[in-house]
């Protein structure tokens, strides 16, 4: 399991949140179907775009690009 840091604390939420770049890295390393779906959901919600490839380790950038390509083919511009 990759180290995703201590999380981001916010008094409005009772739980820690991960920095998005670290979350993407964890999802890309795990490389499971539901991780691909989560990344597609982030892309569809416009939480990430192609610029996010710069926020993950170089060894994972191609995988993120491929997963975004797949989401674009599957969903186009539809948010659903």
PDB file of N, CA, C and O in Angstrom, chain B, residues numbered from 101:
ATOM      1  N   UNK B 101       0.846  -1.168   0.000  1.00  0.00           N
ATOM      2  CA  UNK B 101       0.000   0.000   0.000  1.00  0.00           C
ATOM      3  C   UNK B 101       0.895   1.236   0.000  1.00  0.00           C
ATOM      4  O   UNK B 101       1.770   1.370   0.856  1.00  0.00           O
ATOM      5  N   UNK B 102       0.682   2.139  -0.956  1.00  0.00           N
ATOM      6  CA  UNK B 102       1.498   3.357  -0.985  1.00  0.00           C
ATOM      7  C   UNK B 102       1.147   4.275   0.177  1.00  0.00           C
ATOM      8  O   UNK B 102       0.016   4.276   0.663  1.00  0.00           O
ATOM      9  N   UNK B 103       2.112   5.044   0.609  1.00  0.00           N
ATOM     10  CA  UNK B 103       1.879   6.029   1.663  1.00  0.00           C
ATOM     11  C   UNK B 103       1.181   7.232   1.046  1.00  0.00           C
ATOM     12  O   UNK B 103       1.742   7.899   0.177  1.00  0.00           O
ATOM     13  N   UNK B 104      -0.039   7.511   1.490  1.00  0.00           N
ATOM     14  CA  UNK B 104      -0.764   8.653   0.934  1.00  0.00           C
ATOM     15  C   UNK B 104      -0.817   9.818   1.913  1.00  0.00           C
ATOM     16  O   UNK B 104      -1.652  10.715   1.792  1.00  0.00           O
ATOM     17  N   UNK B 105       0.082   9.786   2.874  1.00  0.00           N
ATOM     18  CA  UNK B 105       0.214  10.916   3.780  1.00  0.00           C
ATOM     19  C   UNK B 105      -0.825  10.924   4.883  1.00  0.00           C
ATOM     20  O   UNK B 105      -1.662  10.025   4.960  1.00  0.00           O
ATOM     21  N   UNK B 106      -0.774  11.937   5.736  1.00  0.00           N
ATOM     22  CA  UNK B 106      -1.659  12.003   6.897  1.00  0.00           C
ATOM     23  C   UNK B 106      -3.082  12.443   6.563  1.00  0.00           C
ATOM     24  O   UNK B 106      -3.971  12.341   7.409  1.00  0.00           O
ATOM     25  N   UNK B 107      -3.301  12.914   5.390  1.00  0.00           N
ATOM     26  CA  UNK B 107      -4.622  13.397   5.023  1.00  0.00           C
ATOM     27  C   UNK B 107      -4.771  14.887   5.293  1.00  0.00           C
ATOM     28  O   UNK B 107      -3.920  15.511   5.926  1.00  0.00           O
ATOM     29  N   UNK B 108      -5.848  15.427   4.808  1.00  0.00           N
ATOM     30  CA  UNK B 108      -6.158  16.844   4.967  1.00  0.00           C
ATOM     31  C   UNK B 108      -7.316  16.925   5.956  1.00  0.00           C
ATOM     32  O   UNK B 108      -8.361  16.312   5.743  1.00  0.00           O
ATOM     33  N   UNK B 109      -7.134  17.667   7.015  1.00  0.00           N
ATOM     34  CA  UNK B 109      -8.178  17.795   8.040  1.00  0.00           C
ATOM     35  C   UNK B 109      -8.957  19.091   7.836  1.00  0.00           C
ATOM     36  O   UNK B 109      -8.398  20.135   7.500  1.00  0.00           O
ATOM     37  N   UNK B 110     -10.256  18.986   8.049  1.00  0.00           N
ATOM     38  CA  UNK B 110     -11.149  20.131   7.940  1.00  0.00           C
ATOM     39  C   UNK B 110     -12.143  20.019   9.091  1.00  0.00           C
ATOM     40  O   UNK B 110     -12.778  18.975   9.244  1.00  0.00           O
ATOM     41  N   UNK B 111     -12.295  21.055   9.898  1.00  0.00           N
ATOM     42  CA  UNK B 111     -13.213  20.966  11.037  1.00  0.00           C
ATOM     43  C   UNK B 111     -14.657  20.671  10.624  1.00  0.00           C
ATOM     44  O   UNK B 111     -15.440  20.190  11.443  1.00  0.00           O
ATOM     45  N   UNK B 112     -15.018  20.946   9.382  1.00  0.00           N
ATOM     46  CA  UNK B 112     -16.382  20.708   8.924  1.00  0.00           C
ATOM     47  C   UNK B 112     -16.652  19.232   8.635  1.00  0.00           C
ATOM     48  O   UNK B 112     -17.807  18.827   8.498  1.00  0.00           O
ATOM     49  N   UNK B 113     -15.586  18.423   8.542  1.00  0.00           N
ATOM     50  CA  UNK B 113     -15.740  17.004   8.222  1.00  0.00           C
ATOM     51  C   UNK B 113     -15.067  16.166   9.301  1.00  0.00           C
ATOM     52  O   UNK B 113     -13.974  16.512   9.749  1.00  0.00           O
ATOM     53  N   UNK B 114     -15.690  15.077   9.726  1.00  0.00           N
ATOM     54  CA  UNK B 114     -15.117  14.271  10.804  1.00  0.00           C
ATOM     55  C   UNK B 114     -14.029  13.294  10.350  1.00  0.00           C
ATOM     56  O   UNK B 114     -13.527  12.522  11.167  1.00  0.00           O
ATOM     57  N   UNK B 115     -13.667  13.309   9.105  1.00  0.00           N
ATOM     58  CA  UNK B 115     -12.680  12.359   8.595  1.00  0.00           C
ATOM     59  C   UNK B 115     -11.582  13.088   7.836  1.00  0.00           C
ATOM     60  O   UNK B 115     -11.759  14.222   7.391  1.00  0.00           O
ATOM     61  N   UNK B 116     -10.457  12.423   7.699  1.00  0.00           N
ATOM     62  CA  UNK B 116      -9.353  12.995   6.918  1.00  0.00           C
ATOM     63  C   UNK B 116      -9.593  12.691   5.448  1.00  0.00           C
ATOM     64  O   UNK B 116     -10.134  11.644   5.093  1.00  0.00           O
ATOM     65  N   UNK B 117      -9.185  13.617   4.610  1.00  0.00           N
ATOM     66  CA  UNK B 117      -9.286  13.415   3.166  1.00  0.00           C
ATOM     67  C   UNK B 117      -7.885  13.346   2.599  1.00  0.00           C
ATOM     68  O   UNK B 117      -6.958  13.965   3.121  1.00  0.00           O
ATOM     69  N   UNK B 118      -7.739  12.588   1.527  1.00  0.00           N
ATOM     70  CA  UNK B 118      -6.435  12.472   0.869  1.00  0.00           C
ATOM     71  C   UNK B 118      -6.271  13.570  -0.162  1.00  0.00           C
ATOM     72  O   UNK B 118      -7.240  14.012  -0.780  1.00  0.00           O
ATOM     73  N   UNK B 119      -5.054  13.998  -0.339  1.00  0.00           N
ATOM     74  CA  UNK B 119      -4.740  14.911  -1.425  1.00  0.00           C
ATOM     75  C   UNK B 119      -5.049  14.179  -2.732  1.00  0.00           C
ATOM     76  O   UNK B 119      -4.731  12.997  -2.865  1.00  0.00           O
ATOM     77  N   UNK B 120      -5.660  14.863  -3.692  1.00  0.00           N
ATOM     78  CA  UNK B 120      -6.136  14.211  -4.908  1.00  0.00           C
ATOM     79  C   UNK B 120      -5.014  13.523  -5.687  1.00  0.00           C
ATOM     80  O   UNK B 120      -5.203  12.410  -6.179  1.00  0.00           O
ATOM     81  N   UNK B 121      -3.864  14.158  -5.806  1.00  0.00           N
ATOM     82  CA  UNK B 121      -2.752  13.531  -6.523  1.00  0.00           C
ATOM     83  C   UNK B 121      -2.310  12.228  -5.880  1.00  0.00           C
ATOM     84  O   UNK B 121      -1.971  11.271  -6.576  1.00  0.00           O
ATOM     85  N   UNK B 122      -2.312  12.189  -4.549  1.00  0.00           N
ATOM     86  CA  UNK B 122      -1.945  10.963  -3.843  1.00  0.00           C
ATOM     87  C   UNK B 122      -3.020   9.898  -3.991  1.00  0.00           C
ATOM     88  O   UNK B 122      -2.707   8.713  -4.105  1.00  0.00           O
ATOM     89  N   UNK B 123      -4.283  10.308  -3.990  1.00  0.00           N
ATOM     90  CA  UNK B 123      -5.375   9.363  -4.206  1.00  0.00           C
ATOM     91  C   UNK B 123      -5.278   8.753  -5.603  1.00  0.00           C
ATOM     92  O   UNK B 123      -5.433   7.542  -5.762  1.00  0.00           O
ATOM     93  N   UNK B 124      -5.023   9.578  -6.611  1.00  0.00           N
ATOM     94  CA  UNK B 124      -4.854   9.063  -7.969  1.00  0.00           C
ATOM     95  C   UNK B 124      -3.709   8.060  -8.032  1.00  0.00           C
ATOM     96  O   UNK B 124      -3.831   7.010  -8.662  1.00  0.00           O
ATOM     97  N   UNK B 125      -2.606   8.383  -7.382  1.00  0.00           N
ATOM     98  CA  UNK B 125      -1.457   7.479  -7.366  1.00  0.00           C
ATOM     99  C   UNK B 125      -1.838   6.136  -6.759  1.00  0.00           C
ATOM    100  O   UNK B 125      -1.494   5.087  -7.304  1.00  0.00           O
ATOM    101  N   UNK B 126      -2.544   6.163  -5.639  1.00  0.00           N
ATOM    102  CA  UNK B 126      -2.967   4.924  -4.993  1.00  0.00           C
ATOM    103  C   UNK B 126      -3.871   4.114  -5.919  1.00  0.00           C
ATOM    104  O   UNK B 126      -3.707   2.899  -6.036  1.00  0.00           O
ATOM    105  N   UNK B 127      -4.819   4.773  -6.574  1.00  0.00           N
ATOM    106  CA  UNK B 127      -5.742   4.086  -7.479  1.00  0.00           C
ATOM    107  C   UNK B 127      -4.997   3.475  -8.663  1.00  0.00           C
ATOM    108  O   UNK B 127      -5.288   2.351  -9.071  1.00  0.00           O
ATOM    109  N   UNK B 128      -4.042   4.211  -9.211  1.00  0.00           N
ATOM    110  CA  UNK B 128      -3.283   3.720 -10.358  1.00  0.00           C
ATOM    111  C   UNK B 128      -2.396   2.537  -9.978  1.00  0.00           C
ATOM    112  O   UNK B 128      -2.237   1.610 -10.772  1.00  0.00           O
ATOM    113  N   UNK B 129      -1.821   2.554  -8.789  1.00  0.00           N
ATOM    114  CA  UNK B 129      -0.994   1.436  -8.339  1.00  0.00           C
ATOM    115  C   UNK B 129      -1.856   0.199  -8.107  1.00  0.00           C
ATOM    116  O   UNK B 129      -1.472  -0.903  -8.499  1.00  0.00           O
ATOM    117  N   UNK B 130      -3.012   0.367  -7.477  1.00  0.00           N
ATOM    118  CA  UNK B 130      -3.889  -0.769  -7.188  1.00  0.00           C
ATOM    119  C   UNK B 130      -4.387  -1.411  -8.484  1.00  0.00           C
ATOM    120  O   UNK B 130      -4.476  -2.635  -8.571  1.00  0.00           O
ATOM    121  N   UNK B 131      -4.707  -0.602  -9.481  1.00  0.00           N
ATOM    122  CA  UNK B 131      -5.018  -1.078 -10.830  1.00  0.00           C
ATOM    123  C   UNK B 131      -6.152  -2.104 -10.856  1.00  0.00           C
ATOM    124  O   UNK B 131      -6.063  -3.120 -11.546  1.00  0.00           O
ATOM    125  N   UNK B 132      -7.217  -1.831 -10.102  1.00  0.00           N
ATOM    126  CA  UNK B 132      -8.381  -2.714 -10.086  1.00  0.00           C
ATOM    127  C   UNK B 132      -9.511  -2.066 -10.887  1.00  0.00           C
ATOM    128  O   UNK B 132      -9.490  -0.863 -11.147  1.00  0.00           O
ATOM    129  N   UNK B 133     -10.484  -2.868 -11.269  1.00  0.00           N
ATOM    130  CA  UNK B 133     -11.602  -2.354 -12.057  1.00  0.00           C
ATOM    131  C   UNK B 133     -12.280  -1.191 -11.344  1.00  0.00           C
ATOM    132  O   UNK B 133     -12.549  -0.162 -11.964  1.00  0.00           O
ATOM    133  N   UNK B 134     -12.558  -1.338 -10.054  1.00  0.00           N
ATOM    134  CA  UNK B 134     -13.271  -0.240  -9.380  1.00  0.00           C
ATOM    135  C   UNK B 134     -12.392   1.000  -9.233  1.00  0.00           C
ATOM    136  O   UNK B 134     -12.918   2.102  -9.083  1.00  0.00           O
ATOM    137  N   UNK B 135     -11.069   0.850  -9.272  1.00  0.00           N
ATOM    138  CA  UNK B 135     -10.194   2.027  -9.265  1.00  0.00           C
ATOM    139  C   UNK B 135     -10.311   2.776 -10.590  1.00  0.00           C
ATOM    140  O   UNK B 135     -10.326   4.006 -10.616  1.00  0.00           O
ATOM    141  N   UNK B 136     -10.392   2.025 -11.690  1.00  0.00           N
ATOM    142  CA  UNK B 136     -10.592   2.662 -13.001  1.00  0.00           C
ATOM    143  C   UNK B 136     -11.931   3.397 -13.039  1.00  0.00           C
ATOM    144  O   UNK B 136     -12.033   4.491 -13.592  1.00  0.00           O
ATOM    145  N   UNK B 137     -12.953   2.785 -12.446  1.00  0.00           N
ATOM    146  CA  UNK B 137     -14.275   3.426 -12.403  1.00  0.00           C
ATOM    147  C   UNK B 137     -14.218   4.703 -11.564  1.00  0.00           C
ATOM    148  O   UNK B 137     -14.794   5.720 -11.949  1.00  0.00           O
ATOM    149  N   UNK B 138     -13.533   4.659 -10.431  1.00  0.00           N
ATOM    150  CA  UNK B 138     -13.418   5.863  -9.595  1.00  0.00           C
ATOM    151  C   UNK B 138     -12.723   6.995 -10.347  1.00  0.00           C
ATOM    152  O   UNK B 138     -13.144   8.149 -10.266  1.00  0.00           O
ATOM    153  N   UNK B 139     -11.662   6.663 -11.078  1.00  0.00           N
ATOM    154  CA  UNK B 139     -10.958   7.696 -11.845  1.00  0.00           C
ATOM    155  C   UNK B 139     -11.846   8.216 -12.972  1.00  0.00           C
ATOM    156  O   UNK B 139     -11.843   9.413 -13.255  1.00  0.00           O
ATOM    157  N   UNK B 140     -12.604   7.331 -13.616  1.00  0.00           N
ATOM    158  CA  UNK B 140     -13.546   7.785 -14.645  1.00  0.00           C
ATOM    159  C   UNK B 140     -14.582   8.727 -14.030  1.00  0.00           C
ATOM    160  O   UNK B 140     -14.947   9.732 -14.641  1.00  0.00           O
ATOM    161  N   UNK B 141     -15.052   8.407 -12.830  1.00  0.00           N
ATOM    162  CA  UNK B 141     -16.016   9.278 -12.145  1.00  0.00           C
ATOM    163  C   UNK B 141     -15.412  10.646 -11.847  1.00  0.00           C
ATOM    164  O   UNK B 141     -16.076  11.669 -12.016  1.00  0.00           O
ATOM    165  N   UNK B 142     -14.154  10.668 -11.404  1.00  0.00           N
ATOM    166  CA  UNK B 142     -13.479  11.947 -11.150  1.00  0.00           C
ATOM    167  C   UNK B 142     -13.356  12.752 -12.436  1.00  0.00           C
ATOM    168  O   UNK B 142     -13.533  13.970 -12.427  1.00  0.00           O
ATOM    169  N   UNK B 143     -13.053  12.081 -13.541  1.00  0.00           N
ATOM    170  CA  UNK B 143     -12.940  12.760 -14.834  1.00  0.00           C
ATOM    171  C   UNK B 143     -14.308  13.296 -15.265  1.00  0.00           C
ATOM    172  O   UNK B 143     -14.421  14.441 -15.703  1.00  0.00           O
ATOM    173  N   UNK B 144     -15.346  12.463 -15.139  1.00  0.00           N
ATOM    174  CA  UNK B 144     -16.687  12.875 -15.556  1.00  0.00           C
ATOM    175  C   UNK B 144     -17.197  14.042 -14.716  1.00  0.00           C
ATOM    176  O   UNK B 144     -17.934  14.892 -15.215  1.00  0.00           O
ATOM    177  N   UNK B 145     -16.807  14.086 -13.438  1.00  0.00           N
ATOM    178  CA  UNK B 145     -17.210  15.184 -12.554  1.00  0.00           C
ATOM    179  C   UNK B 145     -16.329  16.419 -12.739  1.00  0.00           C
ATOM    180  O   UNK B 145     -16.516  17.437 -12.073  1.00  0.00           O
ATOM    181  N   UNK B 146     -15.367  16.309 -13.656  1.00  0.00           N
ATOM    182  CA  UNK B 146     -14.421  17.389 -13.957  1.00  0.00           C
ATOM    183  C   UNK B 146     -13.527  17.736 -12.759  1.00  0.00           C
ATOM    184  O   UNK B 146     -13.028  18.856 -12.652  1.00  0.00           O
ATOM    185  N   UNK B 147     -13.331  16.762 -11.861  1.00  0.00           N
ATOM    186  CA  UNK B 147     -12.404  16.948 -10.746  1.00  0.00           C
ATOM    187  C   UNK B 147     -10.966  16.776 -11.215  1.00  0.00           C
ATOM    188  O   UNK B 147     -10.037  17.307 -10.607  1.00  0.00           O
ATOM    189  N   UNK B 148     -10.787  16.016 -12.321  1.00  0.00           N
ATOM    190  CA  UNK B 148      -9.463  15.854 -12.930  1.00  0.00           C
ATOM    191  C   UNK B 148      -9.587  16.049 -14.429  1.00  0.00           C
ATOM    192  O   UNK B 148     -10.664  15.893 -15.004  1.00  0.00           O
ATOM    193  N   UNK B 149      -8.479  16.391 -15.048  1.00  0.00           N
ATOM    194  CA  UNK B 149      -8.381  16.445 -16.503  1.00  0.00           C
ATOM    195  C   UNK B 149      -6.990  15.932 -16.867  1.00  0.00           C
ATOM    196  O   UNK B 149      -6.273  15.417 -16.010  1.00  0.00           O
ATOM    197  N   UNK B 150      -6.614  16.069 -18.115  1.00  0.00           N
ATOM    198  CA  UNK B 150      -5.322  15.524 -18.557  1.00  0.00           C
ATOM    199  C   UNK B 150      -4.125  16.162 -17.855  1.00  0.00           C
ATOM    200  O   UNK B 150      -3.055  15.557 -17.787  1.00  0.00           O
ATOM    201  N   UNK B 151      -4.292  17.366 -17.340  1.00  0.00           N
ATOM    202  CA  UNK B 151      -3.173  18.006 -16.642  1.00  0.00           C
ATOM    203  C   UNK B 151      -2.776  17.236 -15.380  1.00  0.00           C
ATOM    204  O   UNK B 151      -1.665  17.404 -14.878  1.00  0.00           O
ATOM    205  N   UNK B 152      -3.663  16.407 -14.875  1.00  0.00           N
ATOM    206  CA  UNK B 152      -3.366  15.641 -13.663  1.00  0.00           C
ATOM    207  C   UNK B 152      -2.304  14.573 -13.881  1.00  0.00           C
ATOM    208  O   UNK B 152      -1.776  14.026 -12.913  1.00  0.00           O
ATOM    209  N   UNK B 153      -1.984  14.268 -15.123  1.00  0.00           N
ATOM    210  CA  UNK B 153      -0.900  13.302 -15.343  1.00  0.00           C
ATOM    211  C   UNK B 153       0.407  13.824 -14.757  1.00  0.00           C
ATOM    212  O   UNK B 153       1.281  13.034 -14.399  1.00  0.00           O
ATOM    213  N   UNK B 154       0.549  15.130 -14.656  1.00  0.00           N
ATOM    214  CA  UNK B 154       1.765  15.715 -14.074  1.00  0.00           C
ATOM    215  C   UNK B 154       1.813  15.547 -12.554  1.00  0.00           C
ATOM    216  O   UNK B 154       2.863  15.766 -11.949  1.00  0.00           O
ATOM    217  N   UNK B 155       0.703  15.165 -11.930  1.00  0.00           N
ATOM    218  CA  UNK B 155       0.624  15.050 -10.471  1.00  0.00           C
ATOM    219  C   UNK B 155       0.841  13.629  -9.965  1.00  0.00           C
ATOM    220  O   UNK B 155       0.799  13.387  -8.759  1.00  0.00           O
ATOM    221  N   UNK B 156       1.074  12.686 -10.878  1.00  0.00           N
ATOM    222  CA  UNK B 156       1.330  11.300 -10.469  1.00  0.00           C
ATOM    223  C   UNK B 156       2.746  10.927 -10.891  1.00  0.00           C
ATOM    224  O   UNK B 156       3.314  11.573 -11.772  1.00  0.00           O
ATOM    225  N   UNK B 157       3.325   9.898 -10.280  1.00  0.00           N
ATOM    226  CA  UNK B 157       4.676   9.498 -10.666  1.00  0.00           C
ATOM    227  C   UNK B 157       4.774   9.192 -12.162  1.00  0.00           C
ATOM    228  O   UNK B 157       3.822   8.706 -12.772  1.00  0.00           O
ATOM    229  N   UNK B 158       5.920   9.479 -12.728  1.00  0.00           N
ATOM    230  CA  UNK B 158       6.127   9.297 -14.166  1.00  0.00           C
ATOM    231  C   UNK B 158       5.771   7.889 -14.624  1.00  0.00           C
ATOM    232  O   UNK B 158       5.235   7.708 -15.718  1.00  0.00           O
ATOM    233  N   UNK B 159       6.064   6.898 -13.802  1.00  0.00           N
ATOM    234  CA  UNK B 159       5.792   5.506 -14.179  1.00  0.00           C
ATOM    235  C   UNK B 159       4.299   5.209 -14.310  1.00  0.00           C
ATOM    236  O   UNK B 159       3.931   4.184 -14.884  1.00  0.00           O
ATOM    237  N   UNK B 160       3.435   6.078 -13.793  1.00  0.00           N
ATOM    238  CA  UNK B 160       1.984   5.859 -13.836  1.00  0.00           C
ATOM    239  C   UNK B 160       1.268   6.794 -14.805  1.00  0.00           C
ATOM    240  O   UNK B 160       0.055   6.685 -14.980  1.00  0.00           O
ATOM    241  N   UNK B 161       1.980   7.688 -15.420  1.00  0.00           N
ATOM    242  CA  UNK B 161       1.339   8.697 -16.280  1.00  0.00           C
ATOM    243  C   UNK B 161       0.655   8.091 -17.497  1.00  0.00           C
ATOM    244  O   UNK B 161      -0.447   8.506 -17.857  1.00  0.00           O
ATOM    245  N   UNK B 162       1.295   7.115 -18.133  1.00  0.00           N
ATOM    246  CA  UNK B 162       0.671   6.476 -19.296  1.00  0.00           C
ATOM    247  C   UNK B 162      -0.624   5.772 -18.900  1.00  0.00           C
ATOM    248  O   UNK B 162      -1.615   5.829 -19.628  1.00  0.00           O
ATOM    249  N   UNK B 163      -0.614   5.111 -17.749  1.00  0.00           N
ATOM    250  CA  UNK B 163      -1.822   4.414 -17.286  1.00  0.00           C
ATOM    251  C   UNK B 163      -2.953   5.410 -17.062  1.00  0.00           C
ATOM    252  O   UNK B 163      -4.087   5.155 -17.469  1.00  0.00           O
ATOM    253  N   UNK B 164      -2.666   6.535 -16.425  1.00  0.00           N
ATOM    254  CA  UNK B 164      -3.708   7.537 -16.203  1.00  0.00           C
ATOM    255  C   UNK B 164      -4.236   8.056 -17.535  1.00  0.00           C
ATOM    256  O   UNK B 164      -5.445   8.219 -17.697  1.00  0.00           O
ATOM    257  N   UNK B 165      -3.354   8.316 -18.482  1.00  0.00           N
ATOM    258  CA  UNK B 165      -3.795   8.778 -19.811  1.00  0.00           C
ATOM    259  C   UNK B 165      -4.688   7.740 -20.477  1.00  0.00           C
ATOM    260  O   UNK B 165      -5.703   8.087 -21.080  1.00  0.00           O
ATOM    261  N   UNK B 166      -4.314   6.465 -20.371  1.00  0.00           N
ATOM    262  CA  UNK B 166      -5.125   5.394 -20.964  1.00  0.00           C
ATOM    263  C   UNK B 166      -6.498   5.329 -20.307  1.00  0.00           C
ATOM    264  O   UNK B 166      -7.506   5.157 -20.992  1.00  0.00           O
ATOM    265  N   UNK B 167      -6.544   5.465 -18.981  1.00  0.00           N
ATOM    266  CA  UNK B 167      -7.825   5.403 -18.279  1.00  0.00           C
ATOM    267  C   UNK B 167      -8.701   6.596 -18.629  1.00  0.00           C
ATOM    268  O   UNK B 167      -9.917   6.450 -18.751  1.00  0.00           O
ATOM    269  N   UNK B 168      -8.110   7.769 -18.794  1.00  0.00           N
ATOM    270  CA  UNK B 168      -8.884   8.941 -19.210  1.00  0.00           C
ATOM    271  C   UNK B 168      -9.376   8.754 -20.643  1.00  0.00           C
ATOM    272  O   UNK B 168     -10.518   9.094 -20.952  1.00  0.00           O
ATOM    273  N   UNK B 169      -8.523   8.216 -21.526  1.00  0.00           N
ATOM    274  CA  UNK B 169      -8.946   7.919 -22.900  1.00  0.00           C
ATOM    275  C   UNK B 169     -10.157   6.992 -22.895  1.00  0.00           C
ATOM    276  O   UNK B 169     -11.123   7.220 -23.623  1.00  0.00           O
ATOM    277  N   UNK B 170     -10.103   5.947 -22.072  1.00  0.00           N
ATOM    278  CA  UNK B 170     -11.207   4.986 -21.993  1.00  0.00           C
ATOM    279  C   UNK B 170     -12.483   5.668 -21.496  1.00  0.00           C
ATOM    280  O   UNK B 170     -13.570   5.391 -22.002  1.00  0.00           O
ATOM    281  N   UNK B 171     -12.357   6.551 -20.515  1.00  0.00           N
ATOM    282  CA  UNK B 171     -13.528   7.271 -20.005  1.00  0.00           C
ATOM    283  C   UNK B 171     -14.115   8.176 -21.085  1.00  0.00           C
ATOM    284  O   UNK B 171     -15.335   8.276 -21.212  1.00  0.00           O
ATOM    285  N   UNK B 172     -13.261   8.831 -21.861  1.00  0.00           N
ATOM    286  CA  UNK B 172     -13.750   9.686 -22.952  1.00  0.00           C
ATOM    287  C   UNK B 172     -14.486   8.862 -24.001  1.00  0.00           C
ATOM    288  O   UNK B 172     -15.536   9.275 -24.493  1.00  0.00           O
ATOM    289  N   UNK B 173     -13.942   7.700 -24.344  1.00  0.00           N
ATOM    290  CA  UNK B 173     -14.614   6.841 -25.327  1.00  0.00           C
ATOM    291  C   UNK B 173     -15.951   6.340 -24.783  1.00  0.00           C
ATOM    292  O   UNK B 173     -16.946   6.293 -25.506  1.00  0.00           O
ATOM    293  N   UNK B 174     -15.964   5.973 -23.517  1.00  0.00           N
ATOM    294  CA  UNK B 174     -17.162   5.402 -22.904  1.00  0.00           C
ATOM    295  C   UNK B 174     -18.258   6.440 -22.682  1.00  0.00           C
ATOM    296  O   UNK B 174     -19.430   6.164 -22.937  1.00  0.00           O
ATOM    297  N   UNK B 175     -17.891   7.622 -22.212  1.00  0.00           N
ATOM    298  CA  UNK B 175     -18.886   8.593 -21.771  1.00  0.00           C
ATOM    299  C   UNK B 175     -18.955   9.866 -22.598  1.00  0.00           C
ATOM    300  O   UNK B 175     -19.923  10.618 -22.481  1.00  0.00           O
ATOM    301  N   UNK B 176     -17.957  10.128 -23.430  1.00  0.00           N
ATOM    302  CA  UNK B 176     -17.949  11.372 -24.182  1.00  0.00           C
ATOM    303  C   UNK B 176     -18.000  12.560 -23.240  1.00  0.00           C
ATOM    304  O   UNK B 176     -17.277  12.593 -22.244  1.00  0.00           O
ATOM    305  N   UNK B 177     -18.842  13.534 -23.541  1.00  0.00           N
ATOM    306  CA  UNK B 177     -18.983  14.718 -22.691  1.00  0.00           C
ATOM    307  C   UNK B 177     -20.109  14.578 -21.674  1.00  0.00           C
ATOM    308  O   UNK B 177     -20.399  15.511 -20.926  1.00  0.00           O
ATOM    309  N   UNK B 178     -20.742  13.406 -21.650  1.00  0.00           N
ATOM    310  CA  UNK B 178     -21.876  13.210 -20.748  1.00  0.00           C
ATOM    311  C   UNK B 178     -21.424  13.108 -19.298  1.00  0.00           C
ATOM    312  O   UNK B 178     -20.473  12.386 -18.999  1.00  0.00           O
ATOM    313  N   UNK B 179     -22.089  13.817 -18.393  1.00  0.00           N
ATOM    314  CA  UNK B 179     -21.762  13.678 -16.970  1.00  0.00           C
ATOM    315  C   UNK B 179     -22.386  12.418 -16.365  1.00  0.00           C
ATOM    316  O   UNK B 179     -22.154  12.126 -15.192  1.00  0.00           O
ATOM    317  N   UNK B 180     -23.176  11.664 -17.146  1.00  0.00           N
ATOM    318  CA  UNK B 180     -23.883  10.472 -16.637  1.00  0.00           C
ATOM    319  C   UNK B 180     -23.310   9.202 -17.198  1.00  0.00           C
ATOM    320  O   UNK B 180     -23.786   8.114 -16.874  1.00  0.00           O
TER     321      UNK B 180
END
